[in-house]
Amino acid sequence: MSTNGTRPTIVLDGENVAFTPGETVYEAATRHGKDIPTLCYDPRLEPFGGCRLCVVEVEGARAPVASCTAQCQAGMEVRTRSARVEVHRRTLMEMLASENREVDVDELTSLASQEMAELVDRYEARTGRFQGRKSGASRPDDPNPFIMRDYDNCISCYRCVRVCAEQEGDYAISVKGRGFDTQITVEFDGHLKESACTFCGQCVHTCPTGALGDLKALAHRDVPGETKKTRTVCPYCGVGVRWTSSPAATS
């Protein structure tokens, strides 16, 4: 069966579910309560398919496909949690964990900073079997007072690059190099204040590893008492970017 009334359907983990034409497998699966992991996905951005954690098995396909980029087709049979897929995801998480200086970062770093650590723990990927060369180079020399650039924890998901371009239209952040030499940077490899960056904070709050951090929030790490986080809107410009700010600690 490939239709449900007037809506086409796919077979999702053995269940016939409807989808809207143009919807991706990831979108349909998420809407039907399936928990598909991803690190490069942000619902505000165009599908990228870079991290490959969201791969699923599709009947008839030779290899697992990225669910965030694959569009639903009527009659498609999809398995989101097969043993093959779960082994693939665990191996990817082991490789990502081995490449970074650290997996665990302070939750004050940014809104999404715990995504990497949560998936590493979910897949029990703290094995160390891929320990070796690291990628990324931090920029402690950047004197700006707002954004920490700790690229030793970067996994090249490009969410920061894409949100800067697709949401803000600033195109202040770019990528140079390939492989282990891949580096998130700005024009002429300089400082943020010398670039087109407006310090809106979108890049910080989409980063899933803490490679980019909110310096103002992190300043409260050692303040006694509980630091409360508040969802708010930045009044800096007319964009109205939503922030998770960290006001002074309370005792």
C-alpha positions as CSV (number, residue, x, y, z in Angstrom):
1,M,0.0,0.0,0.0
2,S,1.4,3.4,-1.0
3,T,-1.4,5.8,-0.3
4,N,-3.4,6.8,2.7
5,G,-6.6,8.3,1.4
6,T,-5.2,11.1,-0.8
7,R,-1.8,11.2,0.9
8,P,1.1,8.9,-0.2
9,T,2.7,6.7,2.4
10,I,6.0,5.0,3.2
11,V,6.6,1.9,5.3
12,L,8.5,3.2,8.3
13,D,9.9,0.5,10.6
14,G,7.1,-1.7,9.5
15,E,4.4,0.9,9.9
16,N,2.5,2.5,7.0
17,V,2.7,6.3,7.6
18,A,1.6,9.2,5.4
19,F,3.9,11.9,4.2
20,T,3.6,15.2,2.4
21,P,5.2,15.3,-1.1
22,G,8.6,17.0,-0.9
23,E,9.1,15.9,2.7
24,T,12.3,14.2,3.6
25,V,12.6,10.8,5.3
26,Y,14.0,12.6,8.3
27,E,11.2,15.0,8.5
28,A,8.5,12.3,8.1
29,A,10.3,10.0,10.6
30,T,10.7,12.7,13.2
31,R,7.0,13.7,12.8
32,H,6.1,10.1,13.6
33,G,8.2,10.0,16.7
34,K,11.3,8.3,15.4
35,D,14.5,9.4,17.1
36,I,17.1,9.7,14.4
37,P,20.4,11.2,15.5
38,T,22.2,14.0,13.7
39,L,24.9,16.5,14.3
40,C,24.9,18.6,11.1
41,Y,21.1,19.1,11.0
42,D,19.4,22.4,12.0
43,P,15.7,22.7,11.0
44,R,16.3,26.3,9.9
45,L,18.9,25.3,7.3
46,E,18.9,23.5,4.0
47,P,19.6,19.8,4.3
48,F,23.3,19.1,4.2
49,G,23.9,15.4,4.8
50,G,27.4,15.9,6.1
51,C,27.6,14.0,9.4
52,R,26.0,10.8,8.1
53,L,24.5,10.0,11.5
54,C,21.0,10.2,10.2
55,V,21.5,7.4,7.6
56,V,18.7,4.8,7.3
57,E,18.2,1.6,5.4
58,V,16.0,1.9,2.3
59,E,14.8,-1.3,0.7
60,G,16.5,-1.7,-2.6
61,A,19.3,0.8,-1.9
62,R,22.8,-0.6,-2.0
63,A,24.0,1.5,0.9
64,P,22.4,3.5,3.8
65,V,21.1,6.9,2.7
66,A,21.1,10.2,4.6
67,S,17.5,10.7,5.7
68,C,17.8,14.5,5.9
69,T,18.4,14.8,2.2
70,A,16.5,11.8,0.8
71,Q,12.9,12.7,-0.1
72,C,10.1,10.3,0.6
73,Q,8.7,8.3,-2.3
74,A,5.4,6.4,-2.2
75,G,5.9,2.8,-1.2
76,M,9.4,3.4,0.1
77,E,10.4,0.9,2.9
78,V,12.6,2.5,5.5
79,R,14.4,1.1,8.6
80,T,15.7,3.7,11.0
81,R,17.2,1.5,13.8
82,S,18.5,-1.6,12.1
83,A,21.6,-3.4,13.6
84,R,23.6,-2.3,10.5
85,V,22.6,1.3,10.9
86,E,23.3,1.4,14.6
87,V,26.8,-0.1,14.1
88,H,27.5,2.6,11.5
89,R,26.4,5.4,13.9
90,R,28.5,4.0,16.8
91,T,31.6,3.9,14.6
92,L,31.0,7.4,13.4
93,M,30.6,8.7,17.0
94,E,33.9,6.9,18.0
95,M,35.7,8.6,15.1
96,L,34.3,12.0,15.9
97,A,35.1,11.6,19.6
98,S,38.7,10.6,18.8
99,E,39.3,13.7,16.7
100,N,38.3,16.3,19.3
101,R,40.4,17.5,22.3
102,E,37.4,16.9,24.6
103,V,33.8,15.7,24.3
104,D,32.5,17.2,27.6
105,V,32.1,20.9,27.6
106,D,30.3,23.3,30.0
107,E,26.6,23.6,29.3
108,L,27.0,27.4,29.5
109,T,29.0,27.3,26.3
110,S,26.0,27.4,24.1
111,L,22.4,26.2,23.6
112,A,23.4,23.2,21.5
113,S,26.8,22.4,23.1
114,Q,25.7,19.1,24.7
115,E,24.6,17.4,21.5
116,M,27.9,15.8,20.8
117,A,28.4,14.5,24.3
118,E,24.9,13.1,24.5
119,L,25.3,11.1,21.3
120,V,28.8,9.8,22.4
121,D,27.2,8.5,25.6
122,R,24.2,7.2,23.8
123,Y,26.4,5.0,21.5
124,E,28.9,4.2,24.2
125,A,31.6,5.7,21.9
126,R,34.2,6.6,24.5
127,T,36.3,3.6,23.4
128,G,39.5,5.5,22.2
129,R,40.1,2.9,19.5
130,F,40.5,5.6,16.8
131,Q,42.8,7.9,18.8
132,G,45.3,9.7,16.5
133,R,45.6,12.9,14.6
134,K,43.4,15.8,15.6
135,S,41.9,18.5,13.4
136,G,41.1,22.2,13.8
137,A,43.1,24.8,15.5
138,S,41.7,27.1,18.2
139,R,42.0,30.9,18.1
140,P,42.7,32.0,21.6
141,D,44.4,35.1,20.0
142,D,41.0,36.5,18.9
143,P,40.4,39.4,21.3
144,N,36.6,39.8,20.8
145,P,34.6,39.8,24.0
146,F,31.7,37.7,22.8
147,I,32.6,34.5,21.0
148,M,35.1,31.8,22.0
149,R,36.6,30.1,19.0
150,D,37.8,26.7,20.3
151,Y,38.2,24.8,17.0
152,D,40.0,21.9,18.6
153,N,36.5,20.8,19.4
154,C,35.2,21.3,15.8
155,I,33.7,18.4,13.8
156,S,33.3,20.3,10.6
157,C,29.5,20.1,10.6
158,Y,29.4,23.6,9.0
159,R,26.3,24.6,10.9
160,C,28.0,27.8,11.9
161,V,29.0,28.6,8.3
162,R,25.5,27.8,7.0
163,V,23.5,29.7,9.6
164,C,25.7,32.7,9.1
165,A,24.9,32.6,5.3
166,E,21.4,31.2,5.2
167,Q,19.8,32.9,8.2
168,E,21.9,36.1,8.7
169,G,23.1,36.7,5.2
170,D,26.4,37.8,6.5
171,Y,28.7,35.1,5.0
172,A,31.3,36.1,7.6
173,I,32.4,32.5,8.3
174,S,33.9,30.2,5.8
175,V,36.0,27.0,5.5
176,K,39.5,26.4,4.4
177,G,41.5,23.2,3.9
178,R,40.4,19.6,3.5
179,G,40.5,16.4,5.7
180,F,42.4,17.0,8.9
181,D,43.4,20.4,7.7
182,T,39.8,21.6,7.5
183,Q,39.4,24.8,9.5
184,I,36.5,27.1,10.2
185,T,37.7,30.7,9.5
186,V,36.9,34.2,8.4
187,E,38.3,36.2,5.5
188,F,42.1,36.4,5.5
189,D,42.1,34.0,8.5
190,G,41.8,37.0,10.8
191,H,39.8,38.0,13.8
192,L,36.0,38.2,14.0
193,K,35.9,41.9,14.5
194,E,37.9,42.4,11.3
195,S,35.3,40.3,9.4
196,A,31.7,40.8,8.3
197,C,30.6,39.2,11.6
198,T,27.9,41.2,13.5
199,F,28.2,39.1,16.7
200,C,24.6,38.0,16.4
201,G,25.5,34.7,18.2
202,Q,23.7,32.4,15.7
203,C,26.8,30.5,15.1
204,V,27.4,29.9,18.8
205,H,23.9,28.7,19.5
206,T,23.9,26.1,16.7
207,C,27.3,24.6,17.4
208,P,26.8,21.0,18.7
209,T,30.2,20.6,20.3
210,G,31.1,23.8,22.1
211,A,33.7,24.7,19.5
212,L,32.1,28.1,19.5
213,G,31.1,29.5,22.9
214,D,29.3,32.4,24.6
215,L,32.1,34.2,26.5
216,K,29.7,36.2,28.5
217,A,27.9,33.1,29.7
218,L,31.1,31.2,30.4
219,A,32.3,34.1,32.6
220,H,29.8,32.8,35.2
221,R,31.3,29.3,35.4
222,D,33.0,30.0,38.7
223,V,30.4,32.3,40.2
224,P,29.0,30.7,43.4
225,G,25.4,29.6,43.2
226,E,23.1,28.6,40.4
227,T,23.4,30.3,37.0
228,K,19.9,30.5,35.4
229,K,19.5,30.4,31.7
230,T,16.8,32.5,30.1
231,R,15.3,32.3,26.5
232,T,15.2,35.9,25.2
233,V,15.4,38.1,22.1
234,C,18.5,40.1,21.3
235,P,17.7,43.8,20.9
236,Y,21.0,44.6,19.1
237,C,19.5,44.9,15.6
238,G,16.2,44.4,13.8
239,V,16.7,40.7,13.2
240,G,15.4,39.6,16.6
241,V,17.7,36.6,17.0
242,R,16.6,34.3,19.9
243,W,19.3,33.8,22.5
244,T,19.6,31.7,25.6
245,S,21.3,34.1,27.9
246,S,22.9,33.4,31.2
247,P,22.4,36.2,33.8
248,A,24.3,36.5,37.0
249,A,24.3,33.6,39.3
250,T,21.9,33.4,42.2
251,S,22.8,32.1,45.6
